[in-house]
Structure formats: C-alpha cells, structure tokens
C-alpha cells in the first residue's frame, strides 16, 4: 500500500505564509494582544528559516552562494527572494522586540538579541537601534546603550520626528545619569578598599 507523501511547500508559498503570519501578528499587536502576536511572528520566522532546500534548513536565504557552496549546498536563491526574506525576517525580529518591551517583566537580553539581528540585516533601522538601546539601558550597560541611541539618531538624521527626538533625548539623559551613578559606586568601592583600617591581626603581623 502506497504511503501518501506530504506535498512539498515551495519557497514562494513559505514567503506568503510568513507574510500572512506577520500580518496576523501586526493585528494582534494593534489590539495589544502581545503574547499572541509573538506567537505569530515566531511562526512567520519558521517559514522564512525554511526558505531554500530542506537540506540547508533555510541557510540559503541568508548566506552567499560561495558560503553555500563551501557548506556543500548547491540550491540557488534568487537575489529578489533573498532581499524579501531578509526584510521580512528583520521586521519580525523588530516586532518581537517591540512586543517584549510591552511585557510586565521584559526579557531585555532577548530584546537586545532580536535588535542585533535586525541591525545586522538592516543597518538603517532606527527603531531597532532605539529598542536595543532600551534593552541595554535596563541591563545597566549604559555606554553601549548610549552608543545605540547615538546610532539611532545618526541613522534618522534629518528625517527624525519630534516625538522620537524627545524620546532619544530622555533616554540619553537617563543613560548619562546611570553611568554617573555607576562610576560613583566604583569610586566609593575603591575608596573603601584603600581607606580600610587594618585589623588587629594584620597590625601584629606587620610589626
């Protein structure tokens, strides 16, 4: 008796499914159903990661032809598909970061990871730099946060609206204050170490 084999899903169908899940995620985000939105974005990413033949597990959408050949894979991914998949993937990671920021107890490390993925694919994404800065600020990595906010401002340049400018200014102010307190704590710690009075035992040993 013949066993029915699953019908292969083409790359174009995977992209359409990813678009569908992303659109559903956007609708959930709009309705503030962030948990469900994240589920939709993850489903979209699963489709996008499968672009290319099954053997490559979707690597073909992100690696160069040379890299694919070096790994022993030969499937050609058209440049137009590669560009579309990269944009969709970046959008999903960016939206995931936005959803995580709305959680009662945000996973800031994951937010930074997601935003790193976005800026690696699209170095012109202002929102990703801004959200990464927020994540780094809450992780108390103030210098890195300042750098990310500076990158957001640099990328936005003359196209920055007043709302974003105000948010960036506020975050930069908070980072500088956090950095000032962090440096003060370090100075106090060092001061305490060097001003520490020797114990009786230590005095006897020295004598």
Phi, psi and omega per residue, in radians:
X1 nan 2.235 -3.090
X2 -1.257 2.421 3.109
X3 -1.663 2.233 3.141
X4 -1.194 2.115 3.109
X5 -1.518 2.476 3.103
X6 -1.099 2.447 3.138
X7 -1.272 2.173 3.140
X8 -1.049 2.491 3.101
X9 -1.709 2.187 -3.105
X10 -1.273 2.842 3.119
X11 -1.060 -0.682 -3.136
X12 -1.132 -0.626 3.112
X13 -1.212 -0.657 3.108
X14 -1.109 -0.697 3.129
X15 -1.143 -0.747 3.124
X16 -1.115 -0.685 3.089
X17 -1.121 -0.722 3.119
X18 -1.080 -0.737 3.107
X19 -1.078 -0.703 -3.136
X20 -1.117 -0.835 3.139
X21 -1.128 -0.667 3.120
X22 -1.119 -0.749 3.131
X23 -1.107 -0.697 3.100
X24 -1.158 -0.655 3.083
X25 -1.111 -0.722 3.112
X26 -1.076 -0.673 3.132
X27 -1.170 -0.721 3.100
X28 -1.122 -0.713 3.120
X29 -1.097 -0.718 3.125
X30 -1.053 -0.616 -3.138
X31 -1.566 0.149 3.114
X32 1.116 0.424 3.037
X33 -1.651 1.291 -2.965
X34 -1.190 -0.625 -3.134
X35 -1.105 -0.790 3.124
X36 -1.188 -0.639 3.116
X37 -1.051 -0.757 3.141
X38 -1.092 -0.660 3.099
X39 -1.070 -0.698 3.136
X40 -1.171 -0.736 -3.138
X41 -1.145 -0.656 3.099
X42 -1.135 -0.672 3.116
X43 -1.154 -0.633 3.097
X44 -1.138 -0.743 3.140
X45 -1.115 -0.625 3.102
X46 -1.062 -0.696 3.107
X47 -1.166 -0.745 -3.093
X48 -1.186 -0.634 3.134
X49 -1.216 -0.274 -3.137
X50 -1.624 0.033 3.109
X51 -1.133 2.347 -3.037
X52 1.848 3.117 -3.109
X53 -1.282 2.832 -3.073
X54 -1.065 -0.585 -3.086
X55 -1.095 -0.639 -3.095
X56 -1.510 -0.079 3.139
X57 0.921 0.586 3.072
X58 1.523 0.036 -3.111
X59 -1.085 -0.469 -3.080
X60 -1.076 -0.388 -3.129
X61 -1.366 -0.279 -3.031
X62 -2.088 -0.380 -3.112
X63 -1.723 2.705 3.101
X64 -1.230 2.850 3.119
X65 -1.034 -0.680 -3.140
X66 -1.097 -0.776 3.140
X67 -1.113 -0.693 3.117
X68 -1.093 -0.737 3.135
X69 -1.119 -0.707 3.135
X70 -1.077 -0.564 3.141
X71 -1.496 -0.051 3.093
X72 1.610 0.192 3.129
X73 -1.813 2.577 -3.038
X74 -2.153 -0.080 -3.064
X75 -1.146 2.298 3.136
X76 -1.554 2.279 3.072
X77 -1.920 2.008 3.140
X78 -0.979 2.558 -3.122
X79 -1.024 -0.653 -3.127
X80 -1.096 -0.674 3.111
X81 -1.209 -0.747 3.139
X82 -1.019 -0.775 -3.138
X83 -1.129 -0.782 -3.119
X84 -1.132 -0.753 -3.138
X85 -1.136 -0.728 3.132
X86 -1.076 -0.758 3.131
X87 -1.127 -0.798 -3.137
X88 -1.091 -0.721 -3.138
X89 -1.111 -0.797 3.109
X90 -1.060 -0.725 3.130
X91 -1.075 -0.743 -3.113
X92 -1.152 -0.749 3.118
X93 -1.136 -0.686 3.131
X94 -1.123 -0.732 3.135
X95 -1.206 -0.591 3.070
X96 -1.105 -0.738 3.108
X97 -1.082 -0.708 3.126
X98 -1.103 -0.699 3.126
X99 -1.166 -0.743 -3.127
X100 -1.088 -0.611 3.124
X101 -1.138 -0.335 -3.140
X102 -1.590 -0.056 -3.117
X103 -1.326 2.665 3.125
X104 -1.024 -0.630 3.130
X105 -2.292 1.379 -3.026
X106 -1.044 2.481 3.031
X107 -1.528 1.582 -3.032
X108 -1.178 -0.540 3.091
X109 -1.107 -0.749 3.121
X110 -1.165 -0.645 3.114
X111 -1.053 -0.788 3.116
X112 -1.086 -0.735 3.129
X113 -1.064 -0.817 -3.136
X114 -1.072 -0.769 -3.119
X115 -1.187 -0.598 3.048
X116 -1.053 -0.699 3.096
X117 -1.057 -0.730 -3.092
X118 -1.136 -0.893 -3.054
X119 -1.214 -0.410 3.061
X120 -1.188 -0.636 3.122
X121 -1.461 -0.579 -3.104
X122 -2.450 1.603 -3.108
X123 -1.176 0.021 -3.127
X124 -1.880 0.223 -3.061
X125 -1.532 1.787 -3.080
X126 -1.104 -0.773 -3.094
X127 -1.074 -0.664 -3.136
X128 -1.149 -0.738 3.103
X129 -1.103 -0.718 -3.129
X130 -1.145 -0.829 -3.133
X131 -1.155 -0.622 3.079
X132 -1.113 -0.694 3.088
X133 -1.047 -0.720 3.110
X134 -1.072 -0.780 3.137
X135 -1.080 -0.789 -3.134
X136 -1.136 -0.657 3.113
X137 -1.052 -0.815 -3.104
X138 -1.258 -0.332 3.026
X139 -1.515 0.063 3.139
X140 1.108 0.516 3.030
X141 -1.759 1.267 -2.932
X142 -1.156 -0.693 -3.129
X143 -1.131 -0.749 3.115
X144 -1.164 -0.641 3.113
X145 -1.106 -0.780 3.116
X146 -1.034 -0.722 3.129
X147 -1.097 -0.713 -3.134
X148 -1.177 -0.705 3.098
X149 -1.146 -0.673 3.091
X150 -1.090 -0.683 3.119
X151 -1.152 -0.673 3.099
X152 -1.068 -0.782 -3.137
X153 -1.164 -0.678 -3.135
X154 -1.143 -0.742 -3.128
X155 -1.193 -0.719 -3.115
X156 -1.188 -0.656 3.118
X157 0.832 -2.212 -3.069
X158 -1.341 -0.142 -3.089
X159 -1.570 0.018 -3.077
X160 -1.256 2.296 3.098
X161 -1.475 2.901 -3.057
X162 -1.103 -0.602 -3.128
X163 -1.097 -0.830 3.135
X164 -1.153 -0.706 3.132
X165 -1.029 -0.756 -3.138
X166 -1.138 -0.725 3.126
X167 -1.117 -0.760 3.134
X168 -1.102 -0.765 3.132
X169 -1.054 -0.714 -3.136
X170 -1.165 -0.751 -3.135
X171 -1.176 -0.680 3.100
X172 -1.089 -0.724 3.109
X173 -1.066 -0.773 3.139
X174 -1.141 -0.697 3.120
X175 -1.108 -0.758 -3.135
X176 -1.142 -0.636 3.100
X177 -1.196 -0.730 3.104
X178 -1.106 -0.700 3.119
X179 -1.151 -0.683 3.119
X180 -1.093 -0.792 -3.140
X181 -1.158 -0.672 3.133
X182 -1.104 -0.766 3.125
X183 -1.158 -0.646 3.117
X184 -1.138 -0.702 3.106
X185 -1.091 -0.682 3.109
X186 -1.144 -0.749 3.133
X187 -1.095 -0.737 3.128
X188 -1.115 -0.683 -3.132
X189 -1.130 -0.795 3.120
X190 -1.136 -0.696 -3.137
X191 -1.090 -0.718 3.128
X192 -1.127 -0.636 -3.140
X193 -1.146 -0.776 -3.050
X194 -1.424 -0.389 -3.141
X195 -1.665 0.066 -3.104
X196 -1.159 2.248 3.138
X197 -1.332 2.397 3.130
X198 -1.167 2.529 3.100
X199 -1.284 2.950 3.133
X200 -1.039 -0.740 3.138
X201 -1.086 -0.747 -3.134
X202 -1.114 -0.650 -3.134
X203 -1.151 -0.748 -3.141
X204 -1.117 -0.699 -3.129
X205 -1.112 -0.719 -3.123
X206 -1.167 -0.607 -3.123
X207 -1.272 nan nan
